[in-house]
Amino acid sequence: MYKDIAANKRRTVYVILFFIIFVVTIIWLFVKFLNGNLDIFYGGIIGALVYVWITYYFGSKMSLAINRAKPITKNQNPELYNIVENLTIADGLVMPSIYIINDPAPNAFATGRDPKHASVCVTSGLLEIMNKDELQGVLAHEISHVKNYDIRVNMIAFALSAIISLLADIIIQVTWFRGSDNENMNNQAFLFMGIIAAILAPIVAMFIQLAISRQREYLADVSGALVTRYPEGLASALEKIKKTGSKMKVQNTATAHLFFANPLGGHSIMNLFSTHPPIDQRIKRLRNMEGNG
């Protein structure tokens, strides 16, 4: 179990480093295309950092508002509050804010840049179909996201993906604008590289974000089962979600990667582009945990 946690953390660090290098490379190619003006390069890096900072500090509130989550108190749902409180005590964390989304689809997500600014949100559908062990398994998974700083990783990955897409669009626009100006076409090689980068950048960004998100889901499964000491509770919850479906009424692609199960739905080939690993694979890993030690 501990080996799985360590391995997933290492893989995520490698992917994030590659992500950052990829963003810097795209900015460098863009600058070379504009005749190597370093002021533009430094400005691009600063702009990217500012965007990441804004996402880091305000992304949590935005994700709750977008998904129409409503805060609750202990008096409104004492069972849910007590489960979250017990899990956070077991993990040595600060009690997060608790929210509920009025949606029949069973789902949940956690958000917040660190454990001191965390929130846990569940749907009304999740509360309706899960027994106590299953609900505890799902919430342990979400609180593990908080403990492992997964939300911070996902917000940074999302910001970097947005930056790459923006740079790709700028490169394409500048390429078309300068295409008719032969005097400025001093380096055809960089022009070609710029066009290729603009086309490939959003695709690469998408796959990097998927890799990060999927690894963090596996890590949260393992970490959550470690806290409850009952992997079957989470495995059973996943089986119920597989049967009922997790597609929500109000959907948003920008926050889909935060949820316990894919809130966008989709089958077959679309699962290749999902931020969530296959449910069957998650169940299999959980049920193999006791044998691996």
CORDAZI-V564314 format. One record per residue. N is the residue number from 1. RES is the residue in one letter. SS is DSSP state (H for helix, E for strand, C for the rest). BURIAL is I if it has 9 or more other C-alpha atoms within 8 Angstrom, else O. D_LAST is the distance of its C-alpha to the last C-alpha in Angstrom with 1 decimal. Layout:
<<N RES SS BURIAL D_LAST> <N RES SS BURIAL D_LAST>>
//
This chain:
<<1 M C I 6.1> <2 Y H O 8.6> <3 K H O 9.4> <4 D H I 10.4> <5 I H I 12.5> <6 A H O 14.2> <7 A H O 14.9> <8 N H I 16.5> <9 K H I 18.5> <10 R H O 19.9> <11 R H I 20.9> <12 T H I 22.7> <13 V H O 24.5> <14 Y H O 25.8> <15 V H I 27.0> <16 I H I 28.8> <17 L H O 30.5> <18 F H O 31.7> <19 F H I 32.9> <20 I H I 34.9> <21 I H O 36.4> <22 F H O 37.3> <23 V H I 39.2> <24 V H I 41.1> <25 T H O 42.0> <26 I H I 43.4> <27 I H I 45.5> <28 W H I 46.7> <29 L H I 47.8> <30 F H I 49.6> <31 V H I 51.4> <32 K H I 52.4> <33 F H I 53.8> <34 L C O 55.9> <35 N C O 57.4> <36 G C O 54.9> <37 N C I 55.7> <38 L H O 53.1> <39 D H O 54.0> <40 I H O 52.6> <41 F H I 49.4> <42 Y H O 48.9> <43 G H O 50.0> <44 G H I 47.4> <45 I H I 44.6> <46 I H O 45.8> <47 G H O 46.2> <48 A H I 42.6> <49 L H O 41.4> <50 V H O 43.5> <51 Y H I 42.2> <52 V H I 38.5> <53 W H O 39.6> <54 I H I 41.2> <55 T H I 38.2> <56 Y H I 36.0> <57 Y H O 38.1> <58 F H O 39.4> <59 G H I 36.9> <60 S H I 35.2> <61 K H O 38.4> <62 M H O 39.5> <63 S H I 36.4> <64 L H I 36.9> <65 A H O 40.6> <66 I H O 40.2> <67 N C I 38.0> <68 R C O 40.3> <69 A C I 37.8> <70 K E O 39.4> <71 P E O 38.2> <72 I C I 37.8> <73 T C O 38.0> <74 K C O 36.3> <75 N C O 39.3> <76 Q C O 39.0> <77 N C I 35.5> <78 P H O 34.2> <79 E H O 31.1> <80 L H O 29.9> <81 Y H I 30.9> <82 N H I 29.0> <83 I H I 25.7> <84 V H I 26.1> <85 E H I 27.2> <86 N H O 24.4> <87 L H I 21.8> <88 T H I 23.7> <89 I H I 24.1> <90 A H O 20.4> <91 D H O 20.0> <92 G C O 23.2> <93 L C I 25.2> <94 V C O 28.8> <95 M C O 29.6> <96 P C I 30.2> <97 S E O 33.2> <98 I E I 32.7> <99 Y E I 34.5> <100 I E I 35.1> <101 I E I 36.4> <102 N C O 38.6> <103 D C I 37.3> <104 P C I 36.3> <105 A C I 33.5> <106 P C I 30.0> <107 N C I 28.7> <108 A E I 27.9> <109 F E I 27.7> <110 A E I 27.5> <111 T E I 29.9> <112 G C I 31.2> <113 R C I 31.3> <114 D C I 29.3> <115 P H I 27.8> <116 K H O 31.4> <117 H H O 32.9> <118 A C I 30.4> <119 S E I 31.1> <120 V E I 29.0> <121 C E I 30.8> <122 V E I 30.4> <123 T E I 32.8> <124 S H I 34.7> <125 G H I 33.4> <126 L H I 29.7> <127 L H I 30.9> <128 E H O 32.9> <129 I H O 30.3> <130 M C I 27.0> <131 N C O 26.2> <132 K H O 24.9> <133 D H I 21.2> <134 E H I 21.6> <135 L H I 23.8> <136 Q H I 21.4> <137 G H I 18.7> <138 V H I 21.3> <139 L H I 22.5> <140 A H I 19.2> <141 H H I 18.9> <142 E H I 22.4> <143 I H I 22.1> <144 S H I 19.2> <145 H H I 21.7> <146 V H I 24.0> <147 K H I 21.6> <148 N C O 20.6> <149 Y C I 24.4> <150 D H I 23.9> <151 I H I 27.4> <152 R H I 29.0> <153 V H O 27.5> <154 N H I 28.6> <155 M H I 32.1> <156 I H I 32.7> <157 A H I 31.7> <158 F H I 34.0> <159 A H I 36.8> <160 L H I 36.5> <161 S H I 36.6> <162 A H O 39.8> <163 I H I 41.3> <164 I H I 40.8> <165 S H I 42.4> <166 L H O 45.3> <167 L H I 45.9> <168 A H I 45.9> <169 D H I 48.5> <170 I H O 50.6> <171 I H I 50.6> <172 I H I 51.8> <173 Q H O 54.5> <174 V H O 55.7> <175 T H I 55.7> <176 W H O 57.9> <177 F H O 60.2> <178 R H I 60.7> <179 G C O 60.9> <180 S C O 64.6> <181 D C O 65.3> <182 N H O 65.8> <183 E H O 66.6> <184 N H O 63.2> <185 M C I 61.4> <186 N C O 61.3> <187 N C O 58.0> <188 Q H O 57.3> <189 A H O 54.0> <190 F H I 52.6> <191 L H I 54.0> <192 F H O 52.2> <193 M H I 48.9> <194 G H I 49.4> <195 I H I 49.9> <196 I H O 46.8> <197 A H I 44.7> <198 A H I 46.1> <199 I H I 45.1> <200 L H O 41.6> <201 A H I 40.6> <202 P H I 39.8> <203 I H O 37.9> <204 V H O 35.7> <205 A H I 35.2> <206 M H I 34.0> <207 F H I 31.4> <208 I H I 30.2> <209 Q H I 29.9> <210 L H I 28.0> <211 A H I 25.5> <212 I H I 25.0> <213 S H I 24.8> <214 R H I 22.3> <215 Q H I 19.9> <216 R H I 20.2> <217 E H I 19.7> <218 Y H I 16.3> <219 L H I 15.4> <220 A H I 16.9> <221 D H I 14.9> <222 V H I 11.6> <223 S H I 13.3> <224 G H I 15.0> <225 A H I 12.1> <226 L H I 10.7> <227 V H I 14.3> <228 T H I 14.9> <229 R C O 11.7> <230 Y C I 12.9> <231 P H I 12.1> <232 E H O 14.7> <233 G H I 17.4> <234 L H I 17.3> <235 A H I 16.9> <236 S H I 20.0> <237 A H I 21.8> <238 L H I 21.5> <239 E H I 22.8> <240 K H I 25.8> <241 I H I 26.5> <242 K H I 26.5> <243 K H O 29.1> <244 T H O 31.3> <245 G C I 31.1> <246 S C I 30.7> <247 K C I 34.0> <248 M C I 35.9> <249 K C O 39.6> <250 V C O 39.9> <251 Q C I 38.2> <252 N C I 38.0> <253 T C O 36.5> <254 A C O 36.4> <255 T C O 33.8> <256 A H I 32.0> <257 H H I 29.0> <258 L H I 28.4> <259 F E I 27.7> <260 F C I 24.6> <261 A C I 26.0> <262 N C I 28.9> <263 P C I 32.0> <264 L C I 34.4> <265 G C I 33.5> <266 G C O 34.1> <267 H C O 33.1> <268 S H O 33.1> <269 I H O 34.1> <270 M H O 33.9> <271 N H I 30.1> <272 L H O 30.1> <273 F H O 31.6> <274 S C I 29.5> <275 T C I 27.7> <276 H C I 24.9> <277 P C I 22.4> <278 P C O 22.9> <279 I H I 21.8> <280 D H O 20.6> <281 Q H O 18.3> <282 R H I 16.8> <283 I H I 16.4> <284 K H O 14.8> <285 R H O 12.1> <286 L H I 11.5> <287 R H I 11.4> <288 N H O 9.0> <289 M H I 6.3> <290 E H O 5.2> <291 G H O 5.5> <292 N H O 3.8> <293 G C O 0.0>>
//
